[in-house]
């Protein structure tokens, strides 16, 4: 399935450039986007369309430290009714807020996704593209790191220091903008674009978080996520078959599912491709939803892995972290903690 961006992000970019005296009307036309589409909060555009607008924004006129400025704009916009920020702002701890950021960022765009990595006493917050070989241009990398850093600092109960901020691109001629934004040691020509923190900072409280509001927003986010990736006749058919098979602990290969639907595996693949999805994506989506339901019960994690068709629990752990930003054990522990605190 092709990656896409929420129209809200385009709206933020258009307003930002407008305040800098730059009209992106021609860019919207070149990307074949009706300006009225900007008023539809549920609309999405393809990644090539967004790239057309973004490239035009950069070429129209040079804005000093454009990536950093746009990153701050994104962070500020999150305060204005954005469900992702609402979830993070009510997550309880910084760790849970980051996990939420990783899990539900798909609602904003799914071409470049945040990733949380923990190694010993360090935490690494990075960005990964849908295509591993893609190297993020400087303005994009700057905007993503700036937005992530600012959002975390906004919601933290106390000032949040970063150990380092790392960039893949080279050092800019003027460092003042970077120093003002991150207030941390800066490293350039690095393997990844990432923010480095101490693991103890994950325990920091989120300022004025509300567990009841969090639960309500999370239910809404799950609904939106399901709607986002739940369209198409054949996709719905496959979802139904996979759901039944996974629930019964039966194998869910494309051959078996195709047989249940009385079509050949090749025909099923082509049908799903026509709906801009794939068997593996649907399987992952279904496994994720069922895994979450099972983890909120008292079923052993090793049994859940087997029920979902994983040969080993380690494979399930890896897949669940990819889906949600946390391990099954971490998710279950946080769920129980939330239940206890709200009881």
Order of alpha helices (4+ residues) and beta strands (2+ residues): beta-alpha-alpha-beta-alpha-alpha-alpha-alpha-beta-beta-alpha-beta-alpha-beta-beta-alpha-alpha-alpha-alpha-alpha-alpha-alpha-alpha
